[in-house]
Amino acid sequence: MKKGAAAVLLFFTMVLLTGCFGDPVRDDLVNYVNKEMKEAAKYETAAVSAYESVTGANFTDDQSLYDVLMNDVIPNYNEFIKELDAAKIETDEVREIHEIYIKGADIQFNAFAKIKQALEEQDANLIQEANDMLADARTHIREYQSELEKLAKEHDVKLEK
């Protein structure tokens, strides 16, 4: 999760340099990253940072993980998904890429919910299912990043990280 989340965060902190006008996809892409995804990135950063603070090498106990999931991760990730759903996108090209991201985000949100359930039920099988879901979400997020970079290149948009 850390590598995928960090890469996504880089995309939402980038600055798009514009130079040409008259390309609706280019204009939509610039608006998408600079405006539409700006607030979403804040919620995602908060959720992912909170999750990483209590998992992996930072894991201490189930109760701490549960509390952070309930108080930080799930509420912030829910707001992140609301922002994704509210994004105003004008072109099919940007919308197709955005849909890849929504799918990955939905899977990741459901994985967080499954981790919560696993902790409540003390069910290791649910943890494994959630980990598989997180891996699936990472795949979608990487595809989103790749397609976003490709579209930016096709429309002469410089993505600065």
Secondary structure as UniProt FT lines:
FT   HELIX           2..12
FT   STRAND          15..17
FT   HELIX           24..31
FT   HELIX           32..36
FT   HELIX           38..52
FT   TURN            53..54
FT   HELIX           56..58
FT   HELIX           62..68
FT   HELIX           69..73
FT   HELIX           74..86
FT   HELIX           92..121
FT   HELIX           124..154
FT   TURN            155..156
FT   STRAND          158..160
//
